[in-house]
């Protein structure tokens, strides 16, 4: 079963690349999911009934929304691979609340506790631009316009291009960084120090974790939290929700609205300002 499973999953990955044209991270997720499913079901060609029982089991065990949806998607793609028609319903998507974001003071503290300009530049780009971890690692020198305080994101999430703003302070930090670590226009903005390899998403996670510990910030700090924090802090300063949408490059305003729903201080402040006087 083990060897057969490995061969089947290898073919499944090839199918996802050639027939579906999916991203490597999506292919990896689907493959890992199907390894768990097929191992549990004990065969590489389970019946449709067995697949449905597996899905029902996830509901009974009250697995998270994302786990159920991603598992159903993986099984559906696998069904296509083995020439089966499988289609599952989707649970209603919960409306989460964004919490434990970093305040302006906490982000300032982290920048202050950077041990060198390189660490500071990496954190500044994440904090001021709100780009995603993977986008940071793919960023090239030519994608950053220090004169106009903007960053061009090429082939971001959903293969979409976009331009986001950064503050002049971020441009100053990047200027100092490039003076210390000179690079050509077509070079990656950030690389590893030892071998000059492409900066990896795990490297960014480790850096933020270390600096947060250094700054004695008790919250769990990770790259995407910088994105959440930028949106929250923009709203705290009175930014329009559509400005936040453009900065985060959300296709739909509903995606951005989660930050407004989560921002109790902003809601309270606006309510008190506009509240009618009945006295």
C-alpha positions in Angstrom: 0.0 0.0 0.0 2.8 2.4 0.9 4.6 2.2 -2.5 1.4 2.2 -4.4 0.2 5.3 -2.5 3.5 7.2 -3.2 3.2 6.4 -6.9 -0.4 7.4 -7.1 0.2 10.7 -5.3 3.1 11.4 -7.6 0.8 11.0 -10.6 -1.8 13.1 -8.8 0.7 15.9 -8.4 1.6 15.7 -12.1 -2.2 15.9 -12.9 -2.6 19.0 -10.7 0.3 20.7 -12.5 -0.5 19.7 -16.1 -4.3 19.5 -16.1 -5.2 22.0 -13.5 -2.2 24.4 -13.5 -2.3 24.9 -9.8 0.3 26.7 -7.6 3.0 24.5 -5.9 1.7 25.4 -2.4 -1.8 24.3 -3.4 -0.5 21.1 -4.9 1.4 20.3 -1.8 -1.7 20.9 0.4 -3.9 18.7 -1.8 -1.3 15.9 -1.9 -0.8 15.9 1.9 -4.6 15.9 2.4 -5.1 12.9 0.1 -2.3 11.0 1.8 -4.2 11.3 5.1 -7.5 10.4 3.4 -6.3 7.4 1.4 -4.2 6.1 4.3 -7.2 6.2 6.6 -9.5 4.6 4.0 -6.9 2.0 3.2 -7.1 2.2 -0.6 -6.0 4.5 -3.5 -9.4 4.1 -5.1 -12.1 4.4 -2.4 -15.7 4.3 -3.5 -17.8 7.4 -3.6 -19.6 6.2 -0.5 -16.4 5.9 1.5 -15.4 9.5 0.4 -18.8 10.8 1.6 -18.5 9.0 4.9 -15.1 10.5 5.4 -16.5 14.0 4.8 -19.4 13.3 7.1 -16.9 12.3 9.8 -15.2 15.7 9.6 -18.6 17.4 10.2 -19.3 15.1 13.2 -15.9 15.8 14.7 -16.6 19.5 14.2 -13.4 20.2 12.2 -12.7 23.8 11.3 -14.3 25.5 8.3 -11.0 25.7 6.5 -10.1 22.0 7.1 -13.4 20.8 5.8 -13.4 23.1 2.7 -9.8 22.3 1.8 -10.3 18.6 2.3 -13.4 18.6 0.1 -11.5 20.5 -2.6 -8.7 18.0 -2.5 -11.1 15.0 -2.7 -12.9 16.6 -5.6 -9.7 17.1 -7.5 -8.6 13.6 -6.7 -12.0 12.4 -8.0 -11.3 14.1 -11.3 -7.9 12.4 -11.4 -9.4 9.0 -11.0 -12.3 9.9 -13.4 -15.0 10.2 -10.8 -17.6 12.9 -10.4 -17.5 14.1 -6.8 -19.0 17.3 -5.6 -19.6 18.3 -1.9 -21.5 21.1 -0.4 -19.6 23.8 1.6 -20.3 24.8 5.1 -21.2 28.4 5.7 -18.1 30.5 6.0 -17.7 32.0 9.5 -17.2 35.8 9.9 -14.0 35.9 12.0 -12.9 38.8 14.2 -9.3 40.0 13.7 -7.7 40.3 17.1 -4.3 40.6 18.8 -3.0 42.9 16.1 0.1 45.0 16.8 -0.4 48.6 17.8 1.7 51.4 16.3 3.7 51.4 19.5 4.4 47.7 19.3 5.5 47.9 15.6 7.7 50.9 16.5 9.2 48.8 19.3 10.0 45.9 17.0 11.7 48.2 14.5 13.7 49.6 17.4 14.9 46.2 18.5 16.2 45.2 15.0 19.9 44.4 15.5 20.8 45.7 12.0 19.5 47.6 9.0 18.7 44.4 7.2 16.3 43.2 9.9 14.8 46.6 10.1 14.2 46.8 6.3 12.5 43.4 6.2 10.1 44.3 9.0 9.5 47.8 7.6 8.4 46.5 4.2 6.0 44.1 5.9 4.7 46.7 8.4 4.3 49.7 6.0 3.2 47.9 2.8 1.1 45.0 4.1 2.4 42.7 1.4 2.2 39.0 2.0 5.2 36.9 3.2 5.6 35.2 -0.2 5.4 38.5 -2.0 8.1 39.9 0.2 10.4 37.0 -0.6 9.9 37.6 -4.4 10.3 41.3 -4.2 13.1 42.8 -6.5 14.9 46.0 -6.2 13.3 47.3 -9.3 9.8 46.7 -7.8 10.4 49.4 -5.2 10.0 53.1 -6.1 11.8 54.9 -3.3 11.1 58.3 -4.9 7.3 57.8 -5.1 7.1 55.7 -1.9 5.5 52.7 -3.6 6.0 49.0 -4.1 5.0 47.0 -7.2 3.7 43.5 -6.5 4.0 41.1 -9.4 2.1 37.8 -9.6 0.8 38.2 -6.1 -2.0 36.1 -4.7 -4.3 34.9 -7.5 -1.5 35.8 -10.0 -2.5 39.5 -9.7 -0.2 42.5 -10.1 -0.7 45.6 -8.0 0.9 48.7 -6.6 0.9 49.6 -2.9 2.1 52.6 -0.9 4.8 52.8 1.7 5.6 55.6 4.1 8.6 57.9 3.5 10.1 56.5 6.7 10.1 53.0 5.1 11.8 54.4 2.0 14.5 55.9 4.2 15.1 52.5 5.9 15.3 50.8 2.5 17.7 53.4 1.2 20.0 52.8 4.2 19.7 49.0 3.6 20.7 49.3 -0.1 23.7 51.4 0.8 24.8 48.7 3.2 23.9 45.8 0.9 24.3 47.1 -2.7 22.2 45.3 -5.3 21.4 45.5 -9.0 18.0 46.6 -10.2 17.0 43.0 -11.2 18.2 41.4 -8.0 16.0 40.2 -5.2 15.6 42.8 -2.5 16.2 40.3 0.3 18.4 37.2 0.2 20.0 35.0 2.8 23.3 36.3 4.3 25.4 33.1 4.1 24.7 31.9 0.5 22.8 34.8 -1.0 19.9 32.5 -1.8 16.3 33.7 -2.1 14.8 34.7 1.2 12.3 32.0 2.3 9.0 32.6 4.0 10.2 30.5 7.0 13.1 33.0 7.3 10.7 35.9 7.7 8.7 34.0 10.3 11.7 33.2 12.4 13.0 36.8 12.2 9.7 38.3 13.5 9.5 35.7 16.2 13.0 36.4 17.4 12.6 40.2 17.3 9.2 40.0 19.1 10.9 38.0 21.8 13.7 40.5 21.9 11.2 43.4 22.2 9.3 41.4 24.9 6.1 41.4 23.0 3.9 38.7 24.4 1.7 38.3 21.3 2.4 35.6 18.6 4.0 37.7 15.9 4.2 36.4 12.3 4.4 38.1 8.8 0.6 38.1 8.1 0.0 39.8 11.4 1.9 42.8 10.0 -0.7 42.9 7.2 -3.6 42.7 9.7 -1.9 45.3 11.9 -1.5 47.8 9.0 -5.2 47.5 8.1 -6.2 48.0 11.8 -3.9 50.9 12.4 -4.9 52.7 9.1 -8.6 52.4 10.3 -7.6 53.7 13.7 -6.2 56.8 12.1 -9.4 57.3 10.2 -8.6 55.8 6.8 -11.4 55.1 4.4 -12.3 51.4 4.1 -11.8 51.6 0.3 -8.3 52.9 0.9 -7.6 49.9 3.0 -9.0 47.7 0.3 -6.7 49.1 -2.3 -3.7 48.9 0.0 -4.4 45.2 0.8 -5.4 44.5 -2.9 -8.6 42.8 -1.9 -10.8 41.9 -4.9 -14.0 42.3 -2.8 -14.8 44.9 -0.2 -16.4 42.2 2.0 -13.0 40.8 2.6 -11.8 44.1 3.9 -14.9 44.7 6.0 -13.7 42.1 8.5 -11.2 44.7 9.8 -13.9 47.3 10.3 -16.1 44.7 12.1 -13.2 43.8 14.3 -12.3 47.4 15.2 -14.3 48.1 18.3 -12.4 51.3 19.0 -13.2 52.7 15.6 -16.8 51.8 15.8 -17.1 53.3 19.3 -15.3 56.5 18.3 -17.5 57.1 15.2 -20.7 56.2 17.2 -19.9 58.8 19.9 -19.1 61.4 17.3 -22.3 60.9 15.3 -24.6 59.8 18.2 -27.8 61.9 18.4 -28.4 64.0 21.5 -31.7 63.2 23.1 -31.1 65.2 26.3 
